Structures are given as structure tokens and as C-alpha cells.
Amino acid sequence: MTAAAAFDVTLARAIIARKQSTPGAALPILHDLQHAFGYIDDAAIPLVADALNISKAEALGVVSFYPDFRRAPAEGRVMKLCRAESCQANGCEELVAHLETKHGIAPDRPKPGAGLQVETVYCLGNCALSPAALVDGEPVGRLDAARLDAIVSAGQASAQ
Ligand code: FES
């Protein structure tokens, strides 16, 4: 599960320092920051820029370019639901329809109070266990409507 700690400058600096001298450090650092805090806080941008000796605009550009980076804390749980070929062949679109009709949750359209945000991805490398998803970073395979309902319920409970 993604640790959703409150943003902390000292921790952010430590995370950045771990990889700042690695070639191509921007993406690994940003991923580590998102893993630690659940999103990339605005206050992290100048820290990353300073550490990598790039402009704040460049650091922000990297964050903005990749849709995987979140600019604000997610509400509830986050599910990355695969909708690529193998998962399609094994019912992911039926799961999408179930989410919409039973829970009013549509992929890629966060709904306040839903407790679960669903983001479309295309192949998680877990095709053998299609339909597959990541829930707060944890792989879930052979997803079905009952498991989906349980994930939604858990998300609603954790959001309260
Ligand atoms: S197609 Fe869904 S995990 Fe590969």
C-alpha cells in the first residue's frame, strides 16, 4: 500500500539525496517522493530542481509530462486497472461497467467521496492473472465483481 505520509521537507530532502547523483535521477526521485507521500507536493519541486541543478520549470515539466505523477493527495484508494488485450479478453470491460453501474465510479474521472479512484493502464505485466490491477501499488489478479466490491467498500471505509 502506498504510504500517504503528510509532506515533510526533511524526509523529502533525504529521499532526494539518496539518488541525486544517479544518472537520470529525476524520474526515480519523483517516483520515490510519490511513493512516500502519495503525490508530488508543490514544495518538492524546488528541492528536486536544486538537487539536480535544473530549473524549477524543468522539474515541474517532468512532473506534468507523466500522468502517473499526482499533484495532490488522492482521496481514498487508487486502483490502476488494466484495460489491455489480455485483461479485455478476461472481462475487464465488464468490471468497468460494474464499477459504473453499481458504484458510480468511472475510470479516470475521480469522484469526490467514492473512496476509490480508478485509473486506466495498459498492461501491468500480470497478464497471466487477468484481469489485473494495482490497488495502492499492490498487485491484484483475477479481479472479479465481488473483489471489486470489497475494494470499493474498503476504500469508502478508509476515506471516512
Ligand atoms: S494485459 Fe492486463 S496485465 Fe497485461
Residues whose N, C-alpha, C, O or C-beta is under 5 A from the ligand:
A	BS01	FES	C82 A84 E85 S86 C87 C123 L124 G125 N126 C127 A132
